[in-house]
Amino acid sequence: VLFKMVLGSAKFGEAALFLSIVGSANFVFISFVPVILYFTHVEYIGSPADIPWAYLCGVAALLFAFNILVNFGIAITYPTLISLGIVLSVPVNAMVDLYTCDINFNTVRLIAVFIICLGFLMLLLPEDWDQCIIRLTTKLRKRDDPAEAGGETGANASLNWRGRGRTSLSTYAR
């Protein structure tokens, strides 16, 4: 969101520069955390063979692919399409975790996934979405009212009923 807000419609070079800056900032500000944890003996690594290199490289490759696809995807396609892809990644990852890690999904986890997806979808709404809904309902009501007012016949006309109309205040004043 910050990328789109600051740069707007970015070209390939701008997206590449942004990714380079993000990678450099991550290296500078995050790389010293494991070193500090190691030297303070909070984390202990016996030998480099004990490190799960396959998992670390896999996660790094997937994060790299994700960042490339998201940032260059915004430059190539519509941002809404990219946002929908991010929204769909949450339940897909939950399903992968369910089948690969044998995680039991209770109601709290399901509600959390639903809330995350709902939050992403609400970010896709325009800023004045509530005003748009009010205008749409007003247009729909105006479209329905003239048809009902001109076509009153039979029992409706004699009783002076309207489909969803309200009684005027002058009726109560008498």
N, CA, C and O of each residue as an XYZ file, in Angstrom:
696
protein
N       0.838     -1.189      0.000
C       0.000      0.000      0.000
C       0.879      1.247      0.000
O       0.614      2.205     -0.727
N       1.923      1.225      0.819
C       2.841      2.364      0.861
C       3.553      2.530     -0.479
O       3.771      3.650     -0.941
N       3.910      1.414     -1.093
C       4.549      1.450     -2.405
C       3.639      2.128     -3.416
O       4.091      2.985     -4.175
N       2.371      1.761     -3.439
C       1.423      2.344     -4.393
C       1.130      3.796     -4.036
O       0.956      4.626     -4.929
N       1.073      4.118     -2.737
C       0.757      5.479     -2.330
C       1.899      6.445     -2.665
O       1.655      7.565     -3.116
N       3.141      6.012     -2.444
C       4.278      6.896     -2.671
C       4.627      6.983     -4.148
O       4.786      8.077     -4.688
N       4.748      5.833     -4.801
C       5.205      5.825     -6.181
C       4.078      5.906     -7.198
O       4.309      6.294     -8.343
N       2.868      5.548     -6.801
C       1.760      5.551     -7.755
C       1.931      4.429     -8.751
O       2.134      3.280     -8.360
N       1.854      4.736    -10.018
C       2.023      3.736    -11.060
C       3.506      3.610    -11.365
O       4.070      4.433    -12.085
N       4.139      2.577    -10.815
C       5.586      2.423    -10.927
C       5.957      1.650    -12.186
O       5.224      0.768    -12.633
N       7.097      1.997    -12.742
C       7.661      1.277    -13.885
C       8.574      0.177    -13.359
O       8.759      0.036    -12.150
N       9.145     -0.603    -14.277
C      10.002     -1.713    -13.874
C      11.226     -1.239    -13.096
O      11.583     -1.839    -12.082
N      11.858     -0.191    -13.551
C      13.045      0.319    -12.868
C      12.751      0.791    -11.466
O      13.532      0.539    -10.549
N      11.634      1.473    -11.286
C      11.252      1.942     -9.950
C      10.938      0.778     -9.028
O      11.306      0.794     -7.853
N      10.256     -0.237     -9.557
C       9.957     -1.420     -8.741
C      11.237     -2.152     -8.364
O      11.364     -2.619     -7.232
N      12.192     -2.265     -9.293
C      13.470     -2.919     -8.999
C      14.253     -2.139     -7.955
O      14.830     -2.733     -7.045
N      14.280     -0.818     -8.073
C      14.970      0.018     -7.082
C      14.319     -0.136     -5.713
O      15.014     -0.230     -4.701
N      12.986     -0.161     -5.677
C      12.270     -0.327     -4.416
C      12.618     -1.661     -3.772
O      12.868     -1.722     -2.568
N      12.636     -2.737     -4.567
C      12.981     -4.045     -4.019
C      14.424     -4.077     -3.523
O      14.716     -4.718     -2.513
N      15.322     -3.396     -4.219
C      16.716     -3.337     -3.778
C      16.837     -2.606     -2.447
O      17.582     -3.032     -1.565
N      16.111     -1.517     -2.306
C      16.150     -0.749     -1.050
C      15.559     -1.566      0.093
O      16.102     -1.568      1.198
N      14.446     -2.263     -0.164
C      13.829     -3.087      0.879
C      14.773     -4.213      1.284
O      14.924     -4.493      2.473
N      15.412     -4.863      0.310
C      16.350     -5.938      0.626
C      17.543     -5.444      1.409
O      17.982     -6.096      2.356
N      18.075     -4.291      1.021
C      19.219     -3.720      1.743
C      18.833     -3.328      3.165
O      19.592     -3.569      4.104
N      17.666     -2.731      3.326
C      17.209     -2.352      4.668
C      16.986     -3.588      5.533
O      17.325     -3.584      6.716
N      16.417     -4.647      4.953
C      16.248     -5.885      5.715
C      17.594     -6.445      6.142
O      17.749     -6.880      7.283
N      18.567     -6.440      5.245
C      19.892     -6.964      5.587
C      20.531     -6.144      6.694
O      21.089     -6.710      7.634
N      20.462     -4.828      6.601
C      21.110     -3.966      7.581
C      20.421     -4.042      8.938
O      21.090     -4.160      9.965
N      19.084     -3.978      8.956
C      18.372     -3.854     10.228
C      17.980     -5.185     10.856
O      17.695     -5.235     12.052
N      17.958     -6.255     10.085
C      17.499     -7.531     10.643
C      18.628     -8.533     10.801
O      18.512     -9.442     11.623
N      19.706     -8.409     10.057
C      20.754     -9.431     10.098
C      21.497     -9.474     11.423
O      22.055    -10.515     11.770
N      21.523     -8.396     12.163
C      22.256     -8.410     13.425
C      21.462     -9.082     14.542
O      22.044     -9.397     15.580
N      20.177     -9.312     14.378
C      19.367     -9.933     15.434
C      19.827    -11.362     15.722
O      20.029    -11.691     16.890
N      20.004    -12.236     14.714
C      20.511    -13.577     15.049
C      21.919    -13.570     15.653
O      22.237    -14.402     16.502
N      22.748    -12.639     15.216
C      24.103    -12.547     15.772
C      24.042    -12.178     17.255
O      24.747    -12.769     18.073
N      23.207    -11.211     17.596
C      23.055    -10.817     19.007
C      22.492    -11.976     19.830
O      22.952    -12.235     20.942
N      21.496    -12.671     19.279
C      20.922    -13.806     20.004
C      21.952    -14.921     20.204
O      21.945    -15.590     21.237
N      22.817    -15.119     19.242
C      23.851    -16.150     19.365
C      24.873    -15.775     20.424
O      25.228    -16.610     21.256
N      25.353    -14.542     20.412
C      26.393    -14.143     21.356
C      25.859    -13.918     22.767
O      26.642    -13.949     23.715
N      24.579    -13.696     22.941
C      23.993    -13.594     24.281
C      23.535    -14.959     24.794
O      22.977    -15.057     25.887
N      23.768    -15.999     24.018
C      23.438    -17.392     24.350
C      21.935    -17.623     24.504
O      21.517    -18.550     25.198
N      21.138    -16.799     23.871
C      19.709    -17.061     23.817
C      19.448    -18.156     22.779
O      18.639    -19.056     23.005
N      20.130    -18.069     21.656
C      20.081    -19.084     20.610
C      21.424    -19.785     20.584
O      22.472    -19.152     20.714
N      21.382    -21.091     20.416
C      22.630    -21.824     20.332
C      22.606    -22.665     19.064
O      21.663    -23.416     18.815
N      23.651    -22.526     18.274
C      23.798    -23.316     17.059
C      25.063    -24.135     17.237
O      26.165    -23.592     17.317
N      24.888    -25.473     17.298
C      26.030    -26.347     17.521
C      27.003    -26.330     16.353
O      28.191    -26.056     16.527
N      26.504    -26.619     15.183
C      27.349    -26.611     13.994
C      26.490    -26.183     12.812
O      25.262    -26.244     12.878
N      27.133    -25.750     11.734
C      26.353    -25.375     10.549
C      25.537    -26.526      9.972
O      24.578    -26.286      9.239
N      25.885    -27.737     10.276
C      25.115    -28.889      9.794
C      23.767    -28.995     10.511
O      22.839    -29.613      9.989
N      23.651    -28.397     11.705
C      22.395    -28.441     12.457
C      21.351    -27.467     11.921
O      20.168    -27.587     12.241
N      21.773    -26.518     11.121
C      20.847    -25.515     10.576
C      20.035    -26.152      9.462
O      20.604    -26.799      8.583
N      18.711    -25.985      9.476
C      17.873    -26.564      8.409
C      17.969    -25.726      7.126
O      17.080    -24.931      6.823
N      19.064    -25.918      6.381
C      19.328    -25.091      5.216
C      18.265    -25.245      4.137
O      17.933    -24.272      3.460
N      17.738    -26.421      3.967
C      16.731    -26.632      2.920
C      15.487    -25.788      3.199
O      14.956    -25.151      2.290
N      15.021    -25.780      4.447
C      13.852    -24.972      4.803
C      14.136    -23.479      4.663
O      13.312    -22.728      4.139
N      15.313    -23.055      5.138
C      15.668    -21.636      5.046
C      15.764    -21.170      3.597
O      15.268    -20.097      3.252
N      16.396    -21.970      2.758
C      16.511    -21.601      1.336
C      15.151    -21.635      0.648
O      14.863    -20.794     -0.203
N      14.321    -22.597      1.012
C      12.971    -22.664      0.433
C      12.133    -21.456      0.801
O      11.462    -20.876     -0.053
N      12.169    -21.072      2.077
C      11.420    -19.892      2.518
C      11.961    -18.636      1.859
O      11.189    -17.773      1.441
N      13.278    -18.522      1.761
C      13.878    -17.346      1.123
C      13.473    -17.262     -0.346
O      13.160    -16.180     -0.841
N      13.478    -18.398     -1.044
C      13.088    -18.409     -2.461
C      11.614    -18.051     -2.628
O      11.255    -17.301     -3.536
N      10.768    -18.580     -1.763
C       9.340    -18.261     -1.862
C       9.067    -16.798     -1.533
O       8.241    -16.169     -2.193
N       9.736    -16.246     -0.535
C       9.561    -14.827     -0.220
C      10.074    -13.939     -1.344
O       9.470    -12.915     -1.662
N      11.190    -14.336     -1.943
C      11.725    -13.583     -3.073
C      10.745    -13.609     -4.245
O      10.481    -12.577     -4.862
N      10.213    -14.780     -4.546
C       9.234    -14.897     -5.639
C       7.977    -14.090     -5.336
O       7.419    -13.444     -6.223
N       7.532    -14.129     -4.077
C       6.347    -13.365     -3.687
C       6.567    -11.875     -3.903
O       5.724    -11.200     -4.493
N       7.704    -11.354     -3.425
C       7.972     -9.921     -3.574
C       8.124     -9.515     -5.028
O       7.636     -8.458     -5.430
N       8.788    -10.334     -5.815
C       8.932    -10.031     -7.238
C       7.564    -10.014     -7.910
O       7.243     -9.079     -8.643
N       6.757    -11.047     -7.663
C       5.445    -11.122     -8.315
C       4.527     -9.985     -7.885
O       3.812     -9.420     -8.713
N       4.539     -9.644     -6.596
C       3.657     -8.577     -6.125
C       4.086     -7.223     -6.679
O       3.261     -6.490     -7.225
N       5.353     -6.889     -6.546
C       5.792     -5.554     -6.951
C       5.833     -5.379     -8.464
O       5.441     -4.326     -8.967
N       6.292     -6.373     -9.192
C       6.266     -6.254    -10.639
C       4.865     -6.508    -11.182
O       4.506     -5.998    -12.243
N       4.078     -7.291    -10.461
C       2.693     -7.521    -10.877
C       1.866     -6.262    -10.814
O       0.991     -6.049    -11.655
N       2.131     -5.416     -9.821
C       1.422     -4.136     -9.728
C       1.800     -3.248    -10.903
O       0.967     -2.498    -11.414
N       3.056     -3.330    -11.333
C       3.493     -2.513    -12.463
C       2.902     -3.026    -13.775
O       2.683     -2.238    -14.696
N       2.640     -4.332    -13.880
C       2.147     -4.919    -15.126
C       0.624     -4.993    -15.163
O       0.008     -4.564    -16.138
N       0.016     -5.531    -14.117
C      -1.428     -5.760    -14.119
C      -2.118     -4.777    -13.178
O      -1.536     -3.780    -12.752
N      -3.361     -5.085    -12.872
C      -4.146     -4.238    -11.985
C      -3.814     -4.540    -10.521
O      -3.652     -5.705    -10.160
N      -3.711     -3.521     -9.680
C      -3.437     -3.760     -8.257
C      -4.536     -4.577     -7.581
O      -4.262     -5.307     -6.628
N      -5.763     -4.464     -8.056
C      -6.859     -5.231     -7.467
C      -6.633     -6.720     -7.664
O      -6.915     -7.515     -6.767
N      -6.131     -7.101     -8.821
C      -5.851     -8.501     -9.097
C      -4.766     -9.030     -8.170
O      -4.862    -10.155     -7.679
N      -3.756     -8.242     -7.933
C      -2.676     -8.638     -7.018
C      -3.224     -8.758     -5.599
O      -2.878     -9.698     -4.884
N      -4.069     -7.824     -5.185
C      -4.648     -7.870     -3.840
C      -5.520     -9.100     -3.656
O      -5.509     -9.720     -2.592
N      -6.268     -9.453     -4.677
C      -7.082    -10.668     -4.584
C      -6.197    -11.907     -4.482
O      -6.539    -12.859     -3.780
N      -5.068    -11.899     -5.174
C      -4.131    -13.013     -5.046
C      -3.576    -13.128     -3.642
O      -3.405    -14.234     -3.129
N      -3.294    -12.000     -3.015
C      -2.797    -12.016     -1.636
C      -3.889    -12.513     -0.691
O      -3.609    -13.260      0.246
N      -5.129    -12.099     -0.936
C      -6.244    -12.553     -0.098
C      -6.407    -14.060     -0.210
O      -6.617    -14.743      0.792
N      -6.311    -14.577     -1.426
C      -6.485    -16.013     -1.613
C      -5.307    -16.815     -1.070
O      -5.445    -18.011     -0.813
N      -4.158    -16.179     -0.891
C      -3.005    -16.909     -0.366
C      -3.200    -17.317      1.093
O      -2.618    -18.310      1.529
N      -3.993    -16.584      1.846
C      -4.192    -16.911      3.264
C      -4.912    -18.253      3.422
O      -4.399    -19.123      4.126
N      -6.087    -18.461      2.794
C      -6.712    -19.780      2.950
C      -5.932    -20.897      2.267
O      -5.962    -22.034      2.738
N      -5.237    -20.607      1.176
C      -4.440    -21.647      0.511
C      -3.304    -22.098      1.427
O      -3.037    -23.294      1.540
N      -2.638    -21.149      2.078
C      -1.581    -21.521      3.028
C      -2.154    -22.304      4.204
O      -1.508    -23.219      4.715
N      -3.349    -21.954      4.631
C      -3.985    -22.699      5.720
C      -4.256    -24.139      5.289
O      -4.081    -25.070      6.075
N      -4.680    -24.320      4.047
C      -4.931    -25.680      3.548
C      -3.629    -26.470      3.417
O      -3.586    -27.658      3.737
N      -2.581    -25.818      2.951
C      -1.276    -26.500      2.851
C      -0.796    -26.902      4.238
O      -0.296    -28.013      4.419
N      -0.938    -26.022      5.214
C      -0.557    -26.362      6.582
C      -1.394    -27.513      7.120
O      -0.885    -28.359      7.855
N      -2.659    -27.552      6.764
C      -3.549    -28.610      7.229
C      -3.083    -29.969      6.726
O      -3.081    -30.939      7.484
N      -2.688    -30.054      5.459
C      -2.318    -31.339      4.884
C      -0.851    -31.712      5.101
O      -0.523    -32.898      5.149
N       0.032    -30.730      5.232
C       1.448    -31.066      5.386
C       1.892    -31.127      6.841
O       2.741    -31.949      7.187
N       1.347    -30.291      7.690
C       1.802    -30.225      9.083
C       0.829    -30.857     10.062
O       1.080    -30.860     11.267
N      -0.273    -31.390      9.564
C      -1.303    -32.000     10.420
C      -1.771    -31.066     11.527
O      -1.903    -31.475     12.681
N      -2.020    -29.811     11.172
C      -2.529    -28.838     12.130
C      -4.036    -29.004     12.226
O      -4.725    -29.088     11.210
N      -4.541    -29.050     13.442
C      -5.987    -29.137     13.647
C      -6.574    -27.738     13.647
O      -6.168    -26.881     14.431
N      -7.534    -27.516     12.758
C      -8.170    -26.200     12.678
C      -9.396    -26.194     13.574
O     -10.382    -26.880     13.306
N      -9.322    -25.420     14.625
C     -10.481    -25.224     15.476
C     -11.208    -23.958     15.023
O     -10.802    -23.316     14.055
N     -12.259    -23.611     15.709
C     -13.071    -22.460     15.288
C     -12.297    -21.157     15.388
O     -12.525    -20.248     14.589
N     -11.388    -21.042     16.347
C     -10.626    -19.802     16.495
C      -9.743    -19.577     15.269
O      -9.667    -18.455     14.767
N      -9.084    -20.611     14.786
C      -8.232    -20.476     13.595
C      -9.062    -20.157     12.364
O      -8.661    -19.332     11.543
N     -10.207    -20.795     12.226
C     -11.070    -20.513     11.075
C     -11.588    -19.084     11.106
O     -11.635    -18.418     10.071
N     -11.977    -18.608     12.280
C     -12.439    -17.225     12.406
C     -11.297    -16.260     12.103
O     -11.514    -15.219     11.482
N     -10.078    -16.598     12.539
C      -8.925    -15.728     12.268
C      -8.651    -15.637     10.768
O      -8.392    -14.548     10.256
N      -8.702    -16.758     10.060
C      -8.497    -16.744      8.608
C      -9.591    -15.923      7.936
O      -9.314    -15.155      7.014
N     -10.836    -16.081      8.395
C     -11.950    -15.320      7.829
C     -11.766    -13.821      8.070
O     -12.017    -13.023      7.166
N     -11.339    -13.428      9.256
C     -11.146    -12.010      9.564
C     -10.004    -11.422      8.734
O     -10.098    -10.288      8.262
N      -8.926    -12.190      8.556
C      -7.826    -11.711      7.727
C      -8.298    -11.483      6.302
O      -8.003    -10.445      5.711
N      -9.028    -12.443      5.744
C      -9.543    -12.297      4.371
C     -10.518    -11.132      4.279
O     -10.484    -10.379      3.305
N     -11.375    -10.970      5.263
C     -12.327     -9.867      5.262
C     -11.601     -8.525      5.343
O     -12.002     -7.568      4.680
N     -10.542     -8.443      6.143
C      -9.765     -7.208      6.232
C      -9.127     -6.847      4.902
O      -9.150     -5.682      4.505
N      -8.551     -7.835      4.198
C      -7.971     -7.565      2.892
C      -9.035     -7.115      1.905
O      -8.811     -6.194      1.120
N     -10.191     -7.764      1.942
C     -11.256     -7.381      1.013
C     -11.779     -5.985      1.313
O     -12.148     -5.255      0.393
N     -11.817     -5.598      2.593
C     -12.267     -4.247      2.922
C     -11.271     -3.197      2.454
O     -11.658     -2.066      2.159
N      -9.978     -3.561      2.381
C      -8.985     -2.630      1.848
C      -9.191     -2.382      0.361
O      -8.749     -1.361     -0.165
N      -9.858     -3.309     -0.322
C     -10.112     -3.138     -1.745
C     -11.265     -2.180     -2.028
O     -11.418     -1.704     -3.153
N     -12.075     -1.899     -1.008
C     -13.199     -0.991     -1.203
C     -12.692      0.427     -1.421
O     -11.664      0.813     -0.865
N     -13.411      1.208     -2.234
C     -13.000      2.607     -2.386
C     -13.205      3.369     -1.085
O     -13.900      2.904     -0.182
N     -12.585      4.557     -0.999
C     -12.652      5.329      0.242
C     -14.080      5.734      0.597
O     -14.441      5.758      1.774
N     -14.886      6.050     -0.399
C     -16.248      6.504     -0.133
C     -17.265      5.396     -0.426
O     -18.318      5.659     -1.007
N     -16.954      4.164     -0.027
C     -17.828      3.041     -0.337
C     -19.190      3.178      0.334
O     -20.200      2.751     -0.226
N     -19.229      3.763      1.514
C     -20.527      3.926      2.183
C     -21.407      4.920      1.432
O     -22.616      4.712      1.326
N     -20.820      5.995      0.909
C     -21.598      6.958      0.125
C     -22.079      6.341     -1.176
O     -23.183      6.633     -1.636
N     -21.250      5.485     -1.773
C     -21.662      4.805     -3.015
C     -22.862      3.907     -2.768
O     -23.766      3.847     -3.601
N     -22.890      3.211     -1.643
C     -24.027      2.330     -1.334
C     -25.275      3.158     -1.084
O     -26.364      2.777     -1.514
N     -25.135      4.285     -0.394
C     -26.295      5.151     -0.143
C     -26.847      5.693     -1.454
O     -28.063      5.721     -1.642
N     -25.969      6.129     -2.371
C     -26.434      6.624     -3.675
C     -27.107      5.520     -4.479
O     -28.109      5.765     -5.150
N     -26.566      4.309     -4.415
C     -27.151      3.194     -5.150
C     -28.539      2.858     -4.624
O     -29.461      2.646     -5.411
N     -28.702      2.805     -3.303
C     -30.023      2.506     -2.754
C     -31.012      3.632     -3.046
O     -32.194      3.371     -3.268
N     -30.544      4.875     -3.049
C     -31.420      5.999     -3.395
C     -31.889      5.893     -4.841
O     -33.065      6.110     -5.133
N     -30.972      5.559     -5.747
C     -31.348      5.395     -7.150
C     -32.335      4.256     -7.331
O     -33.274      4.356     -8.120
N     -32.117      3.168     -6.596
C     -33.040      2.031     -6.706
C     -34.421      2.387     -6.175
O     -35.427      1.975     -6.751
N     -34.485      3.143     -5.091
C     -35.786      3.564     -4.551
C     -36.494      4.518     -5.494
O     -37.704      4.411     -5.691
N     -35.744      5.460     -6.085
C     -36.364      6.400     -7.023
C     -36.864      5.687     -8.260
O     -37.878      6.074     -8.840
N     -36.155      4.646     -8.667
C     -36.582      3.892     -9.837
C     -37.848      3.105     -9.540
O     -38.689      2.946    -10.426
N     -38.008      2.605     -8.310
C     -39.192      1.828     -7.953
C     -40.403      2.710     -7.672
O     -41.518      2.300     -7.994
N     -40.247      3.901     -7.088
C     -41.366      4.740     -6.677
C     -42.251      5.213     -7.835
O     -43.470      5.104     -7.701
N     -41.743      5.727     -8.957
C     -42.642      6.186    -10.018
C     -43.480      5.069    -10.615
O     -44.621      5.312    -11.009
N     -42.972      3.897    -10.694
C     -43.731      2.786    -11.259
C     -44.892      2.419    -10.347
O     -45.968      2.072    -10.835
N     -44.700      2.487     -9.048
C     -45.767      2.146     -8.127
C     -46.808      3.254     -8.047
O     -47.999      2.964     -7.932
N     -46.396      4.497     -8.105
C     -47.341      5.608     -7.984
C     -48.260      5.681     -9.182
O     -49.438      5.997     -9.018
N     -47.776      5.402    -10.384
C     -48.605      5.506    -11.584
C     -49.493      4.304    -11.788
O     -50.476      4.402    -12.522
N     -49.198      3.181    -11.180
C     -49.949      1.965    -11.460
C     -50.865      1.533    -10.342
O     -51.115      0.336    -10.208
N     -51.382      2.440     -9.527
C     -52.263      2.055     -8.434
C     -53.663      1.784     -8.977
O     -54.333      2.668     -9.512
N     -54.069      0.559     -8.823
C     -55.426      0.186     -9.225
C     -55.990     -0.770     -8.202
O     -55.251     -1.329     -7.392
N     -57.273     -0.960     -8.234
C     -57.933     -1.960     -7.388
C     -57.895     -1.590     -5.926
O     -58.129     -0.439     -5.558
N     -57.597     -2.583     -5.085
C     -57.627     -2.412     -3.633
C     -56.557     -1.435     -3.163
O     -56.773     -0.694     -2.204
N     -55.433     -1.427     -3.813
C     -54.363     -0.519     -3.394
C     -54.782      0.929     -3.569
O     -54.481      1.761     -2.713
N     -55.466      1.250     -4.653
C     -55.862      2.631     -4.901
C     -56.954      3.060     -3.928
O     -56.938      4.192     -3.444
N     -57.902      2.171     -3.636
C     -58.987      2.564     -2.750
C     -58.524      2.701     -1.309
O     -59.067      3.512     -0.559
N     -57.535      1.924     -0.916
C     -57.035      2.018      0.446
C     -55.894      3.017      0.566
O     -55.443      3.314      1.672
N     -55.422      3.541     -0.570
C     -54.327      4.510     -0.617
C     -53.044      3.932     -0.015
O     -52.340      4.589      0.752
N     -52.769      2.693     -0.388
C     -51.546      2.045      0.063
C     -50.447      2.264     -0.955
O     -50.701      2.416     -2.149
N     -49.235      2.275     -0.466
C     -48.061      2.285     -1.332
C     -47.189      1.116     -0.929
O     -47.252      0.641      0.205
N     -46.379      0.657     -1.861
C     -45.565     -0.538     -1.620
C     -44.730     -0.439     -0.364
O     -44.925     -1.232      0.557
N     -43.810      0.503     -0.290
C     -42.956      0.690      0.875
C     -43.035      2.127      1.351
O     -42.134      2.601      2.043
N     -44.072      2.807      0.999
C     -44.181      4.219      1.337
C     -44.431      4.436      2.806
O     -44.856      3.527      3.520
N     -44.167      5.633      3.249
C     -44.385      5.999      4.641
C     -45.601      6.915      4.715
O     -45.918      7.621      3.758
N     -46.263      6.896      5.837
C     -47.395      7.779      6.046
C     -46.867      9.183      6.276
O     -45.923      9.372      7.043
N     -47.455     10.155      5.629
C     -46.943     11.518      5.769
C     -47.276     12.069      7.141
O     -48.196     11.595      7.808
N     -46.526     13.065      7.553
C     -46.722     13.669      8.866
C     -48.026     14.450      8.929
O     -48.571     14.655     10.014
N     -48.537     14.890      7.772
C     -49.800     15.639      7.788
C     -50.954     14.760      8.217
O     -51.951     15.285      8.714
N     -50.875     13.460      8.053
C     -51.919     12.558      8.499
C     -52.005     12.552     10.021
O     -53.099     12.476     10.581
N     -50.867     12.631     10.685
C     -50.847     12.630     12.145
C     -51.227     13.983     12.723
O     -51.605     14.066     13.892
N     -51.138     15.027     11.945
C     -51.407     16.368     12.457
C     -52.896     16.611     12.615
O     -53.284     17.503     13.369
N     -53.737     15.860     11.942
C     -55.198     16.110     12.003
C     -55.796     15.697     13.286
O     -57.002     15.844     13.481
